[in-house]
């Protein structure tokens, strides 16, 4: 027995017996998930975890830290003294796992997407998809009321979000493979993919109709966008589904990486917006990552590439741009001390095609005259139903359609199904809202009187629109007037901004390009260097007027009022002006098509200013 105790005592290392807790922690601590910040000890810790501890002494002798792991090659291991080929390959394979998300049918889930084909997504992304907050997007139309005009536009935010998550991953992985010196980590890749997947979580019923039309009228005193709700919904999704342990298990560092994901979606957090580098998720050397999901610099991002391709496919409109070429030629260059995503000089035409496609989609589909007025009518129905729709939120508190945005539990329950809920309700207080929705289904829509433009862009408020509606009722034609009395509430005026995504600016001016001879140097390419056939302006403002009533005589009178109103305000002649009011259009000399009456235009601008309309210059 005494001999056995002596054997045990000699087997115990005295240093282990008296080792302080601090020393033990320094040996066994878990490495930072961002390998580029590892010291020698963290690198050796990783080798031991991978079963390669026999070589940790060699790595210590050569002071190998995390920042150089991306550059280690077989020849470097030879020089370090790692001679066995098998061990060299094992080390390189293990190090490769630090910046690659392992892909394969055993771990990833495959989605068969009509746009991108067979899409593989990381298990963490699948866990996010399989939550009620994300599944909600299955019931929100990507194009809102446009589906009432284009029968194929039945796709939803769900598939678009999966597409953006996939494309965001493809771009960041392409940059990672092409430029290992960027030190893109697995954390970075996962965060970018999650941001692409979750960027539209905050959309409400009928997508942009909810945040652009309904909320501004229901709650005019707040400034709210769906991006704001996306951040709140992401927090709620993580908390409600207890995903924090899973995020950490896959190497994410909280709350830093969650803040990074939010910044990728919506830009800098408000508290940091005024700082020289306003982001907290990643430092300036990773600035290019902020251009992948929602590019604030030039608008060229994976969100647009997906919805252009997806919307064109479902609308039956030709897509003139090719996101695959963008993925093929994208690389990061340093410009004025900041790392930016650039593309080949020969791709400048492809980018102009992309924005031309965007403009075509807006003109032909997104801003379709009938689709727009249907969304206006749905908005009016929602406004009438607002206080009568009750949605249970957190703590059992009840919310209305317009206040549900203040509580994510309530907001999760708001989808396009609100339309059916109102339509099929037995609540007599919803009768007016039901009638509007019935009119939509029976195609009893407000009639478009025409479309016009001011000579300069105008700053238009709700008060401006109401004033214009009153002016329309009072614009009795100079000749050919009908014995019909029209009221301001008979008209709806809609103002539409059409641009290339950056108001009056050319977004390509903010893009940088590299050439084949020196891919490290990026330069701007301006419009005059590309083609003389490109647009001179990159924004325009359209003014549309609708008549609410269904009577034919009132419609004829309203069209003449509309033409007279355009004449009074010196707006452009409606395209069918000579047909609907042939007795009026010859009275305005500048509409003759023979010459422009600049004095008349200036008078029109002065008249608008006197009525409180701010005239802007492009």
PyMOL commands that set and color helices and strands:
alter all, ss='L'
color gray80, all
select helices_A, chain A and resi 2-11+14-17+21-28+35-37+40-49+53-61+66-71+74-80+85-96+123-129+132-139+144-148+157-178+180-182+186-198+208-218+226-240+244-249+256-266+270-272+284-291+302-315+323-329+345-366+369-388+394-396+404-406+408-411+417-423+428-441+462-474+488-490+507-510+527-529+552-568+577-580+582-585+589-591+598-610
alter helices_A, ss='H'
color red, helices_A
select strands_A, chain A and resi 109-113+117-121+331-335+338-344+391-392+398-399+447-452+458-459+491-499+513-515+518-523+539-547+614-615
alter strands_A, ss='S'
color yellow, strands_A
deselect
rebuild
show_as cartoon
